Amino acid sequence: MQKAPKFRLETCFDFFLMVLGIVITVVSIDYGFGSLERPGPGLYPVFLGAAIAIFSFFTLLADLRSEGGRSVLDGESAKTFAFMAATFCLWVVAMPLLGYVTVTLLATYAFCKILKLEGWIKPLAVSGGTALFLYMLFDYWLYIDLPRGILG
């Protein structure tokens, strides 16, 4: 006889993310995809929403199939998650003030340090490369204006 799956907070959150991904995908379809030369406002959100829904679905399945009753987030993992969430919130709040590239550089560096990437050269290289790549992607290749902040 099979045991009934135990519903934990992670299970509810996975389900919520899956539904959110589906909603983002459905709502974004109405925005239009545009063309390859001039992508429309719905192109990125559709792919992002679909990715969120698909990954959440597989995470939900893995969580329902797991037999362990322990929570995925122990004390250290919960602390890491809280710092990551706080960094992301600060990234959103500081973006209009400091601009996309600067805030992305700082947030990516903070993410690297929170995840315990050793030294300061590797996190700086990762954050600098990430900020440069995203700047080139959005500003030069896709011609999407990014928030510039007070530094222009």
CNS distance restraints for C-alpha pairs under 8 A (distance, minus, plus):
assign (resid   5 and name CA) (resid  64 and name CA) 5.84 0.50 0.50
assign (resid   5 and name CA) (resid  65 and name CA) 7.33 0.50 0.50
assign (resid   5 and name CA) (resid  67 and name CA) 7.82 0.50 0.50
assign (resid   6 and name CA) (resid  64 and name CA) 7.31 0.50 0.50
assign (resid   6 and name CA) (resid  69 and name CA) 7.09 0.50 0.50
assign (resid   7 and name CA) (resid  11 and name CA) 5.78 0.50 0.50
assign (resid   7 and name CA) (resid  12 and name CA) 7.20 0.50 0.50
assign (resid   7 and name CA) (resid  64 and name CA) 7.74 0.50 0.50
assign (resid   8 and name CA) (resid  12 and name CA) 6.63 0.50 0.50
assign (resid   8 and name CA) (resid  71 and name CA) 7.46 0.50 0.50
assign (resid   9 and name CA) (resid  13 and name CA) 6.17 0.50 0.50
assign (resid  10 and name CA) (resid  14 and name CA) 6.03 0.50 0.50
assign (resid  10 and name CA) (resid  63 and name CA) 7.73 0.50 0.50
assign (resid  10 and name CA) (resid  71 and name CA) 7.68 0.50 0.50
assign (resid  10 and name CA) (resid  72 and name CA) 7.47 0.50 0.50
assign (resid  11 and name CA) (resid  15 and name CA) 6.26 0.50 0.50
assign (resid  11 and name CA) (resid  60 and name CA) 6.13 0.50 0.50
assign (resid  11 and name CA) (resid  63 and name CA) 6.38 0.50 0.50
assign (resid  11 and name CA) (resid  64 and name CA) 7.27 0.50 0.50
assign (resid  12 and name CA) (resid  16 and name CA) 6.13 0.50 0.50
assign (resid  13 and name CA) (resid  17 and name CA) 6.13 0.50 0.50
assign (resid  14 and name CA) (resid  18 and name CA) 6.19 0.50 0.50
assign (resid  14 and name CA) (resid  56 and name CA) 5.46 0.50 0.50
assign (resid  14 and name CA) (resid  57 and name CA) 7.27 0.50 0.50
assign (resid  14 and name CA) (resid  59 and name CA) 6.66 0.50 0.50
assign (resid  14 and name CA) (resid  60 and name CA) 5.38 0.50 0.50
assign (resid  15 and name CA) (resid  19 and name CA) 6.27 0.50 0.50
assign (resid  15 and name CA) (resid  56 and name CA) 7.06 0.50 0.50
assign (resid  15 and name CA) (resid  57 and name CA) 7.43 0.50 0.50
assign (resid  15 and name CA) (resid  60 and name CA) 6.54 0.50 0.50
assign (resid  16 and name CA) (resid  20 and name CA) 6.06 0.50 0.50
assign (resid  17 and name CA) (resid  21 and name CA) 6.02 0.50 0.50
assign (resid  17 and name CA) (resid  52 and name CA) 6.85 0.50 0.50
assign (resid  17 and name CA) (resid  53 and name CA) 6.72 0.50 0.50
assign (resid  17 and name CA) (resid  56 and name CA) 6.01 0.50 0.50
assign (resid  18 and name CA) (resid  22 and name CA) 6.35 0.50 0.50
assign (resid  18 and name CA) (resid  52 and name CA) 6.49 0.50 0.50
assign (resid  18 and name CA) (resid  53 and name CA) 4.26 0.50 0.50
assign (resid  18 and name CA) (resid  54 and name CA) 7.17 0.50 0.50
assign (resid  18 and name CA) (resid  55 and name CA) 7.86 0.50 0.50
assign (resid  18 and name CA) (resid  56 and name CA) 5.01 0.50 0.50
assign (resid  18 and name CA) (resid  57 and name CA) 5.91 0.50 0.50
assign (resid  19 and name CA) (resid  23 and name CA) 6.20 0.50 0.50
assign (resid  19 and name CA) (resid  53 and name CA) 6.83 0.50 0.50
assign (resid  20 and name CA) (resid  24 and name CA) 6.10 0.50 0.50
assign (resid  20 and name CA) (resid  49 and name CA) 7.58 0.50 0.50
assign (resid  20 and name CA) (resid  52 and name CA) 7.87 0.50 0.50
assign (resid  20 and name CA) (resid  53 and name CA) 7.23 0.50 0.50
assign (resid  21 and name CA) (resid  25 and name CA) 6.16 0.50 0.50
assign (resid  21 and name CA) (resid  48 and name CA) 7.67 0.50 0.50
assign (resid  21 and name CA) (resid  49 and name CA) 4.23 0.50 0.50
assign (resid  21 and name CA) (resid  50 and name CA) 5.93 0.50 0.50
assign (resid  21 and name CA) (resid  51 and name CA) 7.34 0.50 0.50
assign (resid  21 and name CA) (resid  52 and name CA) 4.94 0.50 0.50
assign (resid  21 and name CA) (resid  53 and name CA) 4.31 0.50 0.50
assign (resid  22 and name CA) (resid  26 and name CA) 6.17 0.50 0.50
assign (resid  22 and name CA) (resid  49 and name CA) 6.20 0.50 0.50
assign (resid  22 and name CA) (resid  50 and name CA) 6.59 0.50 0.50
assign (resid  22 and name CA) (resid  53 and name CA) 5.73 0.50 0.50
assign (resid  23 and name CA) (resid  27 and name CA) 6.02 0.50 0.50
assign (resid  23 and name CA) (resid  49 and name CA) 7.50 0.50 0.50
assign (resid  24 and name CA) (resid  28 and name CA) 5.89 0.50 0.50
assign (resid  24 and name CA) (resid  45 and name CA) 6.78 0.50 0.50
assign (resid  24 and name CA) (resid  46 and name CA) 6.82 0.50 0.50
assign (resid  24 and name CA) (resid  49 and name CA) 4.98 0.50 0.50
assign (resid  24 and name CA) (resid  50 and name CA) 7.90 0.50 0.50
assign (resid  25 and name CA) (resid  29 and name CA) 6.35 0.50 0.50
assign (resid  25 and name CA) (resid  45 and name CA) 6.65 0.50 0.50
assign (resid  25 and name CA) (resid  46 and name CA) 4.56 0.50 0.50
assign (resid  25 and name CA) (resid  47 and name CA) 7.31 0.50 0.50
assign (resid  25 and name CA) (resid  48 and name CA) 7.62 0.50 0.50
assign (resid  25 and name CA) (resid  49 and name CA) 4.69 0.50 0.50
assign (resid  25 and name CA) (resid  50 and name CA) 5.86 0.50 0.50
assign (resid  26 and name CA) (resid  30 and name CA) 7.51 0.50 0.50
assign (resid  26 and name CA) (resid  46 and name CA) 7.57 0.50 0.50
assign (resid  27 and name CA) (resid  31 and name CA) 7.60 0.50 0.50
assign (resid  28 and name CA) (resid  32 and name CA) 7.43 0.50 0.50
assign (resid  28 and name CA) (resid  42 and name CA) 4.94 0.50 0.50
assign (resid  28 and name CA) (resid  43 and name CA) 7.65 0.50 0.50
assign (resid  28 and name CA) (resid  45 and name CA) 5.86 0.50 0.50
assign (resid  28 and name CA) (resid  46 and name CA) 5.47 0.50 0.50
assign (resid  29 and name CA) (resid  33 and name CA) 7.50 0.50 0.50
assign (resid  29 and name CA) (resid  42 and name CA) 6.00 0.50 0.50
assign (resid  29 and name CA) (resid  43 and name CA) 7.96 0.50 0.50
assign (resid  29 and name CA) (resid  46 and name CA) 6.44 0.50 0.50
assign (resid  30 and name CA) (resid  42 and name CA) 7.20 0.50 0.50
assign (resid  31 and name CA) (resid  40 and name CA) 7.30 0.50 0.50
assign (resid  31 and name CA) (resid  41 and name CA) 5.91 0.50 0.50
assign (resid  31 and name CA) (resid  42 and name CA) 4.63 0.50 0.50
assign (resid  32 and name CA) (resid  40 and name CA) 5.69 0.50 0.50
assign (resid  32 and name CA) (resid  41 and name CA) 6.45 0.50 0.50
assign (resid  32 and name CA) (resid  42 and name CA) 5.04 0.50 0.50
assign (resid  32 and name CA) (resid  43 and name CA) 6.97 0.50 0.50
assign (resid  33 and name CA) (resid  39 and name CA) 6.08 0.50 0.50
assign (resid  33 and name CA) (resid  40 and name CA) 4.51 0.50 0.50
assign (resid  33 and name CA) (resid  41 and name CA) 6.57 0.50 0.50
assign (resid  33 and name CA) (resid  42 and name CA) 5.18 0.50 0.50
assign (resid  33 and name CA) (resid  43 and name CA) 4.66 0.50 0.50
assign (resid  34 and name CA) (resid  38 and name CA) 5.96 0.50 0.50
assign (resid  34 and name CA) (resid  39 and name CA) 4.53 0.50 0.50
assign (resid  34 and name CA) (resid  40 and name CA) 3.93 0.50 0.50
assign (resid  34 and name CA) (resid  41 and name CA) 7.52 0.50 0.50
assign (resid  34 and name CA) (resid  42 and name CA) 7.95 0.50 0.50
assign (resid  34 and name CA) (resid  43 and name CA) 7.40 0.50 0.50
assign (resid  35 and name CA) (resid  39 and name CA) 5.07 0.50 0.50
assign (resid  35 and name CA) (resid  40 and name CA) 6.91 0.50 0.50
assign (resid  38 and name CA) (resid 142 and name CA) 7.42 0.50 0.50
assign (resid  39 and name CA) (resid  43 and name CA) 6.56 0.50 0.50
assign (resid  39 and name CA) (resid 142 and name CA) 7.37 0.50 0.50
assign (resid  41 and name CA) (resid  45 and name CA) 7.73 0.50 0.50
assign (resid  42 and name CA) (resid  46 and name CA) 6.04 0.50 0.50
assign (resid  43 and name CA) (resid  47 and name CA) 6.66 0.50 0.50
assign (resid  44 and name CA) (resid  48 and name CA) 6.06 0.50 0.50
assign (resid  45 and name CA) (resid  49 and name CA) 5.78 0.50 0.50
assign (resid  46 and name CA) (resid  50 and name CA) 6.06 0.50 0.50
assign (resid  47 and name CA) (resid  51 and name CA) 6.06 0.50 0.50
assign (resid  48 and name CA) (resid  52 and name CA) 6.16 0.50 0.50
assign (resid  49 and name CA) (resid  53 and name CA) 6.14 0.50 0.50
assign (resid  50 and name CA) (resid  54 and name CA) 6.06 0.50 0.50
assign (resid  51 and name CA) (resid  55 and name CA) 5.98 0.50 0.50
assign (resid  52 and name CA) (resid  56 and name CA) 5.88 0.50 0.50
assign (resid  53 and name CA) (resid  57 and name CA) 6.02 0.50 0.50
assign (resid  54 and name CA) (resid  58 and name CA) 6.45 0.50 0.50
assign (resid  55 and name CA) (resid  59 and name CA) 6.14 0.50 0.50
assign (resid  56 and name CA) (resid  60 and name CA) 5.89 0.50 0.50
assign (resid  57 and name CA) (resid  61 and name CA) 6.20 0.50 0.50
assign (resid  58 and name CA) (resid  62 and name CA) 6.18 0.50 0.50
assign (resid  59 and name CA) (resid  63 and name CA) 6.07 0.50 0.50
assign (resid  60 and name CA) (resid  64 and name CA) 6.12 0.50 0.50
assign (resid  61 and name CA) (resid  65 and name CA) 6.14 0.50 0.50
assign (resid  62 and name CA) (resid  66 and name CA) 6.12 0.50 0.50
assign (resid  73 and name CA) (resid  77 and name CA) 5.11 0.50 0.50
assign (resid  73 and name CA) (resid  78 and name CA) 5.26 0.50 0.50
assign (resid  74 and name CA) (resid  78 and name CA) 5.93 0.50 0.50
assign (resid  75 and name CA) (resid  79 and name CA) 6.32 0.50 0.50
assign (resid  76 and name CA) (resid  80 and name CA) 6.27 0.50 0.50
assign (resid  77 and name CA) (resid  81 and name CA) 6.04 0.50 0.50
assign (resid  78 and name CA) (resid  82 and name CA) 6.07 0.50 0.50
assign (resid  79 and name CA) (resid  83 and name CA) 6.27 0.50 0.50
assign (resid  80 and name CA) (resid  84 and name CA) 6.16 0.50 0.50
assign (resid  80 and name CA) (resid 114 and name CA) 6.57 0.50 0.50
assign (resid  80 and name CA) (resid 115 and name CA) 7.41 0.50 0.50
assign (resid  81 and name CA) (resid  85 and name CA) 6.10 0.50 0.50
assign (resid  82 and name CA) (resid  86 and name CA) 6.09 0.50 0.50
assign (resid  83 and name CA) (resid  87 and name CA) 6.06 0.50 0.50
assign (resid  83 and name CA) (resid 114 and name CA) 7.09 0.50 0.50
assign (resid  84 and name CA) (resid  88 and name CA) 6.19 0.50 0.50
assign (resid  84 and name CA) (resid 111 and name CA) 6.51 0.50 0.50
assign (resid  84 and name CA) (resid 114 and name CA) 7.20 0.50 0.50
assign (resid  85 and name CA) (resid  89 and name CA) 6.20 0.50 0.50
assign (resid  86 and name CA) (resid  90 and name CA) 6.14 0.50 0.50
assign (resid  87 and name CA) (resid  91 and name CA) 6.07 0.50 0.50
assign (resid  87 and name CA) (resid 107 and name CA) 6.33 0.50 0.50
assign (resid  87 and name CA) (resid 110 and name CA) 7.13 0.50 0.50
assign (resid  87 and name CA) (resid 111 and name CA) 7.43 0.50 0.50
assign (resid  88 and name CA) (resid  92 and name CA) 6.40 0.50 0.50
assign (resid  88 and name CA) (resid 107 and name CA) 7.15 0.50 0.50
assign (resid  89 and name CA) (resid  93 and name CA) 6.26 0.50 0.50
assign (resid  90 and name CA) (resid  94 and name CA) 5.83 0.50 0.50
assign (resid  91 and name CA) (resid  95 and name CA) 5.99 0.50 0.50
assign (resid  91 and name CA) (resid 103 and name CA) 5.98 0.50 0.50
assign (resid  91 and name CA) (resid 104 and name CA) 7.10 0.50 0.50
assign (resid  91 and name CA) (resid 107 and name CA) 6.17 0.50 0.50
assign (resid  93 and name CA) (resid  97 and name CA) 8.00 0.50 0.50
assign (resid  94 and name CA) (resid  98 and name CA) 5.98 0.50 0.50
assign (resid  94 and name CA) (resid  99 and name CA) 7.59 0.50 0.50
assign (resid  94 and name CA) (resid 103 and name CA) 6.72 0.50 0.50
assign (resid  95 and name CA) (resid  99 and name CA) 4.87 0.50 0.50
assign (resid  95 and name CA) (resid 100 and name CA) 5.46 0.50 0.50
assign (resid  95 and name CA) (resid 103 and name CA) 5.89 0.50 0.50
assign (resid  95 and name CA) (resid 147 and name CA) 6.90 0.50 0.50
assign (resid  95 and name CA) (resid 149 and name CA) 6.91 0.50 0.50
assign (resid  96 and name CA) (resid 100 and name CA) 7.63 0.50 0.50
assign (resid  96 and name CA) (resid 147 and name CA) 6.11 0.50 0.50
assign (resid  96 and name CA) (resid 148 and name CA) 7.33 0.50 0.50
assign (resid  96 and name CA) (resid 149 and name CA) 5.29 0.50 0.50
assign (resid  97 and name CA) (resid 149 and name CA) 4.64 0.50 0.50
assign (resid  97 and name CA) (resid 150 and name CA) 5.87 0.50 0.50
assign (resid  98 and name CA) (resid 102 and name CA) 6.20 0.50 0.50
assign (resid  98 and name CA) (resid 103 and name CA) 6.24 0.50 0.50
assign (resid  98 and name CA) (resid 148 and name CA) 6.99 0.50 0.50
assign (resid  98 and name CA) (resid 149 and name CA) 4.33 0.50 0.50
assign (resid  98 and name CA) (resid 150 and name CA) 5.84 0.50 0.50
assign (resid  98 and name CA) (resid 151 and name CA) 6.55 0.50 0.50
assign (resid  99 and name CA) (resid 103 and name CA) 6.14 0.50 0.50
assign (resid  99 and name CA) (resid 146 and name CA) 7.56 0.50 0.50
assign (resid  99 and name CA) (resid 147 and name CA) 4.99 0.50 0.50
assign (resid  99 and name CA) (resid 148 and name CA) 4.17 0.50 0.50
assign (resid  99 and name CA) (resid 149 and name CA) 3.84 0.50 0.50
assign (resid  99 and name CA) (resid 150 and name CA) 7.13 0.50 0.50
assign (resid  99 and name CA) (resid 151 and name CA) 7.26 0.50 0.50
assign (resid  99 and name CA) (resid 152 and name CA) 7.60 0.50 0.50
assign (resid 100 and name CA) (resid 104 and name CA) 5.90 0.50 0.50
assign (resid 100 and name CA) (resid 146 and name CA) 6.11 0.50 0.50
assign (resid 100 and name CA) (resid 147 and name CA) 5.35 0.50 0.50
assign (resid 100 and name CA) (resid 148 and name CA) 6.25 0.50 0.50
assign (resid 100 and name CA) (resid 149 and name CA) 7.44 0.50 0.50
assign (resid 101 and name CA) (resid 105 and name CA) 6.12 0.50 0.50
assign (resid 101 and name CA) (resid 131 and name CA) 5.57 0.50 0.50
assign (resid 101 and name CA) (resid 132 and name CA) 7.59 0.50 0.50
assign (resid 101 and name CA) (resid 134 and name CA) 7.83 0.50 0.50
assign (resid 101 and name CA) (resid 135 and name CA) 6.49 0.50 0.50
assign (resid 101 and name CA) (resid 148 and name CA) 7.83 0.50 0.50
assign (resid 102 and name CA) (resid 106 and name CA) 6.32 0.50 0.50
assign (resid 102 and name CA) (resid 131 and name CA) 7.65 0.50 0.50
assign (resid 103 and name CA) (resid 107 and name CA) 5.91 0.50 0.50
assign (resid 104 and name CA) (resid 108 and name CA) 5.86 0.50 0.50
assign (resid 104 and name CA) (resid 127 and name CA) 7.56 0.50 0.50
assign (resid 104 and name CA) (resid 130 and name CA) 7.84 0.50 0.50
assign (resid 104 and name CA) (resid 131 and name CA) 5.81 0.50 0.50
assign (resid 105 and name CA) (resid 109 and name CA) 6.20 0.50 0.50
assign (resid 105 and name CA) (resid 127 and name CA) 5.05 0.50 0.50
assign (resid 105 and name CA) (resid 128 and name CA) 5.89 0.50 0.50
assign (resid 105 and name CA) (resid 130 and name CA) 7.24 0.50 0.50
assign (resid 105 and name CA) (resid 131 and name CA) 5.31 0.50 0.50
assign (resid 106 and name CA) (resid 110 and name CA) 6.19 0.50 0.50
assign (resid 106 and name CA) (resid 127 and name CA) 7.26 0.50 0.50
assign (resid 107 and name CA) (resid 111 and name CA) 6.09 0.50 0.50
assign (resid 107 and name CA) (resid 127 and name CA) 7.90 0.50 0.50
assign (resid 108 and name CA) (resid 112 and name CA) 6.19 0.50 0.50
assign (resid 108 and name CA) (resid 123 and name CA) 7.89 0.50 0.50
assign (resid 108 and name CA) (resid 126 and name CA) 7.50 0.50 0.50
assign (resid 108 and name CA) (resid 127 and name CA) 4.91 0.50 0.50
assign (resid 108 and name CA) (resid 130 and name CA) 7.56 0.50 0.50
assign (resid 109 and name CA) (resid 113 and name CA) 6.33 0.50 0.50
assign (resid 109 and name CA) (resid 123 and name CA) 5.49 0.50 0.50
assign (resid 109 and name CA) (resid 124 and name CA) 6.15 0.50 0.50
assign (resid 109 and name CA) (resid 126 and name CA) 7.42 0.50 0.50
assign (resid 109 and name CA) (resid 127 and name CA) 5.17 0.50 0.50
assign (resid 110 and name CA) (resid 114 and name CA) 6.05 0.50 0.50
assign (resid 111 and name CA) (resid 115 and name CA) 6.13 0.50 0.50
assign (resid 112 and name CA) (resid 116 and name CA) 6.27 0.50 0.50
assign (resid 112 and name CA) (resid 117 and name CA) 5.42 0.50 0.50
assign (resid 112 and name CA) (resid 123 and name CA) 5.47 0.50 0.50
assign (resid 112 and name CA) (resid 126 and name CA) 7.93 0.50 0.50
assign (resid 112 and name CA) (resid 127 and name CA) 7.94 0.50 0.50
assign (resid 113 and name CA) (resid 117 and name CA) 5.58 0.50 0.50
assign (resid 113 and name CA) (resid 118 and name CA) 7.58 0.50 0.50
assign (resid 113 and name CA) (resid 123 and name CA) 6.93 0.50 0.50
assign (resid 117 and name CA) (resid 122 and name CA) 7.17 0.50 0.50
assign (resid 117 and name CA) (resid 123 and name CA) 6.45 0.50 0.50
assign (resid 118 and name CA) (resid 122 and name CA) 7.12 0.50 0.50
assign (resid 118 and name CA) (resid 123 and name CA) 7.66 0.50 0.50
assign (resid 119 and name CA) (resid 123 and name CA) 7.28 0.50 0.50
assign (resid 120 and name CA) (resid 124 and name CA) 6.02 0.50 0.50
assign (resid 121 and name CA) (resid 125 and name CA) 6.03 0.50 0.50
assign (resid 122 and name CA) (resid 126 and name CA) 6.12 0.50 0.50
assign (resid 123 and name CA) (resid 127 and name CA) 5.99 0.50 0.50
assign (resid 124 and name CA) (resid 128 and name CA) 5.80 0.50 0.50
assign (resid 125 and name CA) (resid 129 and name CA) 5.87 0.50 0.50
assign (resid 126 and name CA) (resid 130 and name CA) 6.00 0.50 0.50
assign (resid 127 and name CA) (resid 131 and name CA) 6.07 0.50 0.50
assign (resid 128 and name CA) (resid 132 and name CA) 6.03 0.50 0.50
assign (resid 129 and name CA) (resid 133 and name CA) 5.94 0.50 0.50
assign (resid 130 and name CA) (resid 134 and name CA) 6.11 0.50 0.50
assign (resid 131 and name CA) (resid 135 and name CA) 6.04 0.50 0.50
assign (resid 132 and name CA) (resid 136 and name CA) 6.14 0.50 0.50
assign (resid 133 and name CA) (resid 137 and name CA) 5.99 0.50 0.50
assign (resid 134 and name CA) (resid 138 and name CA) 6.03 0.50 0.50
assign (resid 135 and name CA) (resid 139 and name CA) 5.54 0.50 0.50
assign (resid 135 and name CA) (resid 140 and name CA) 7.41 0.50 0.50
assign (resid 136 and name CA) (resid 140 and name CA) 5.09 0.50 0.50
assign (resid 136 and name CA) (resid 141 and name CA) 6.37 0.50 0.50
assign (resid 137 and name CA) (resid 141 and name CA) 5.11 0.50 0.50
assign (resid 137 and name CA) (resid 142 and name CA) 6.15 0.50 0.50
assign (resid 138 and name CA) (resid 142 and name CA) 4.95 0.50 0.50
assign (resid 138 and name CA) (resid 143 and name CA) 5.88 0.50 0.50
assign (resid 138 and name CA) (resid 144 and name CA) 5.17 0.50 0.50
assign (resid 138 and name CA) (resid 145 and name CA) 7.23 0.50 0.50
assign (resid 138 and name CA) (resid 146 and name CA) 7.38 0.50 0.50
assign (resid 139 and name CA) (resid 143 and name CA) 4.83 0.50 0.50
assign (resid 139 and name CA) (resid 144 and name CA) 5.32 0.50 0.50
assign (resid 139 and name CA) (resid 145 and name CA) 6.05 0.50 0.50
assign (resid 139 and name CA) (resid 146 and name CA) 6.96 0.50 0.50
assign (resid 140 and name CA) (resid 144 and name CA) 7.90 0.50 0.50
assign (resid 148 and name CA) (resid 152 and name CA) 4.96 0.50 0.50
